[in-house]
Amino acid sequence: SSEFGSGRPEVGSPSFFQRGSEAEPRGRITFSDNKAVIELFEKADASTFPHEAGHLWLDELARDAARANAPQALKDDLGSVLRWLKVDKVEDIGRAQHEQWAKGFERYLAEGRAPSSALAKAFEAFKNWLGAIYRSLTELGTEIPDDIRKVMDRMLATDAEIAALQNRGNSFPMSIGAAAVT
């Protein structure tokens, strides 16, 4: 297993690159010495930072859930993620699973469905930025099941904020599917 038991591949300083249709990478996240460094390259676009941040948040979820005093809800969230990634344990998360999560996180942002009213404007901006890159969400190729969407919601908003938004009757489109993002 990796140094932190967090699903990082065992290749020197573990790195994940975001590549577009071109051969050159757009960005990279490198995990080393208990830190993560995100680099944006010349070909970076509006999807690059959220994609790389997705890798970081998967790593943080795994680390936080592994703590002895981790709340059961956090461990349950990790269990949902592991099932979605089709692995049994964190140590089995490899490059393919990290990419699935990162693409899923891009899609989550591109859908524009904020988990709290405080994040509504930011999610609208992500929807517009990512909509300029992807003609439709199907280009991201990663469907997000509702349980995973809820995990991502809880990564960005408190349960109280999520409930408050739902109680106000604010609703966001349940599925954009192949429709244009904008």
matplotlib code that plots the C-alpha trace (Angstrom):
import matplotlib.pyplot as plt

x = [0.0, 1.0, 2.8, -0.5, -2.8, -4.9, -5.2, -2.2, -0.4, 3.1, 5.1, 7.8, 6.0, 2.4, 1.0, -2.2, -2.4, -5.4, -5.1, -7.4, -7.6, -4.1, -1.1, 0.2, -1.2, -3.3, -2.5, -1.1, -1.5, 1.4, 1.2, 4.4, 5.6, 2.0, 1.1, -0.4, 0.8, -1.5, 0.2, -1.7, 0.1, -0.1, -3.0, -5.0, -8.7, -11.6, -11.9, -8.3, -8.3, -11.6, -10.4, -7.1, -9.0, -11.2, -8.1, -7.2, -10.7, -10.8, -7.5, -8.7, -12.0, -10.0, -7.6, -10.4, -12.5, -9.4, -9.0, -9.9, -12.4, -14.0, -17.8, -19.7, -21.3, -17.9, -17.0, -20.3, -19.6, -16.2, -18.0, -20.4, -17.4, -15.6, -18.7, -19.0, -15.4, -15.8, -13.0, -13.1, -10.7, -8.9, -5.6, -7.2, -7.9, -5.6, -5.3, -8.5, -10.6, -8.9, -9.8, -13.4, -13.8, -12.1, -14.3, -17.3, -16.4, -16.2, -19.6, -21.0, -19.8, -20.9, -24.5, -24.8, -26.8, -25.4, -25.7, -26.4, -27.8, -24.4, -22.8, -25.5, -23.6, -20.3, -22.1, -23.7, -20.3, -18.9, -21.8, -21.1, -17.3, -17.5, -20.4, -18.0, -15.7, -18.1, -21.0, -22.8, -22.2, -22.0, -18.6, -17.4, -18.5, -19.0, -22.6, -22.9, -25.3, -27.4, -25.5, -22.2, -23.8, -24.8, -21.2, -19.9, -22.7, -21.5, -17.9, -18.9, -21.8, -23.0, -26.0, -27.9, -27.1, -28.3, -31.5, -32.2, -31.9, -34.2, -36.7, -36.9, -38.1, -35.2, -34.8, -32.2, -32.6, -32.3, -30.6, -29.1, -28.1, -27.1, -28.6, -26.3, -24.9, -25.6]
y = [0.0, 3.6, 5.7, 7.2, 4.3, 6.7, 5.1, 6.9, 5.0, 3.8, 5.7, 7.9, 11.1, 10.1, 12.4, 12.6, 14.6, 16.1, 15.7, 17.0, 16.0, 17.3, 15.3, 17.9, 17.8, 20.7, 20.2, 17.9, 17.2, 15.6, 14.1, 14.1, 14.6, 14.8, 17.6, 18.1, 20.5, 21.4, 22.8, 24.4, 24.2, 26.3, 24.2, 24.6, 25.6, 26.2, 22.5, 21.9, 23.2, 21.6, 18.3, 18.3, 19.4, 16.4, 14.2, 16.0, 15.7, 12.0, 11.7, 13.8, 11.8, 8.6, 10.1, 11.6, 8.5, 6.4, 8.4, 6.6, 9.3, 9.7, 10.0, 7.0, 9.2, 10.0, 6.3, 5.6, 8.3, 6.6, 3.3, 4.8, 6.1, 2.8, 1.0, 3.6, 3.2, -0.6, -1.3, -3.0, -0.8, 2.5, 0.8, -0.5, 3.0, 3.4, 5.9, 4.8, 5.3, 8.6, 9.8, 8.5, 10.6, 13.7, 13.5, 12.9, 16.0, 18.1, 16.9, 17.6, 21.2, 21.5, 20.5, 23.7, 22.1, 23.9, 22.0, 25.3, 28.7, 30.2, 28.3, 29.0, 31.8, 29.8, 26.8, 28.9, 30.2, 26.7, 25.6, 28.5, 28.0, 24.3, 24.6, 26.6, 23.6, 20.7, 20.9, 18.4, 16.6, 13.3, 14.4, 14.0, 10.3, 9.9, 9.6, 10.5, 8.4, 10.2, 8.7, 10.1, 13.5, 13.6, 12.8, 15.6, 17.9, 17.1, 17.9, 21.4, 22.2, 21.3, 19.0, 22.1, 24.1, 21.3, 20.8, 24.6, 24.7, 21.7, 23.1, 26.4, 24.4, 25.4, 22.8, 22.2, 20.1, 16.4, 15.4, 17.3, 14.2, 14.9, 18.3, 21.3, 22.6, 26.2]
z = [0.0, -0.4, 2.3, 3.6, 2.7, 0.8, -2.6, -4.1, -6.8, -5.9, -8.4, -6.9, -6.0, -6.8, -9.5, -11.5, -14.7, -16.4, -20.2, -22.8, -26.4, -26.9, -25.7, -23.3, -19.7, -18.5, -14.8, -12.2, -8.5, -6.7, -3.3, -1.3, 2.3, 3.7, 1.3, -2.2, -4.8, -7.7, -10.8, -13.7, -17.1, -20.2, -21.6, -18.4, -18.8, -16.4, -15.7, -14.7, -11.1, -10.1, -11.7, -9.7, -6.5, -7.0, -6.6, -3.4, -1.9, -2.6, -0.8, 2.1, 2.4, 2.7, 5.3, 7.4, 7.4, 8.5, 11.7, 14.9, 15.9, 12.5, 12.6, 11.3, 8.7, 7.2, 7.1, 5.4, 2.8, 2.1, 1.8, -0.8, -2.7, -2.7, -4.0, -6.8, -7.7, -7.5, -5.0, -1.7, 0.3, 0.0, -0.9, -4.0, -5.4, -8.4, -11.2, -13.0, -9.8, -9.1, -12.6, -12.3, -9.1, -10.5, -13.7, -11.5, -9.4, -12.6, -13.7, -10.2, -10.5, -14.2, -13.3, -11.3, -8.4, -5.3, -2.0, -0.2, -1.0, 0.0, -2.9, -5.5, -7.3, -7.3, -8.8, -11.4, -12.4, -12.5, -14.7, -17.1, -17.1, -17.6, -20.1, -22.3, -22.4, -22.6, -25.0, -22.8, -19.6, -21.5, -22.7, -19.1, -19.3, -15.6, -14.3, -10.7, -8.6, -6.0, -3.1, -4.5, -5.3, -1.6, -0.5, -2.7, -1.2, 2.3, 1.3, 0.5, 2.8, 6.3, 6.8, 8.2, 5.0, 2.8, 4.8, 4.8, 1.0, 0.6, 3.2, 1.3, -1.7, -3.9, -6.5, -9.1, -12.2, -11.3, -14.5, -17.3, -19.2, -22.8, -22.7, -23.1, -19.9, -20.7]

ax = plt.figure().add_subplot(projection="3d")
ax.plot(x, y, z, "-o")
ax.set_aspect("equal")
plt.show()
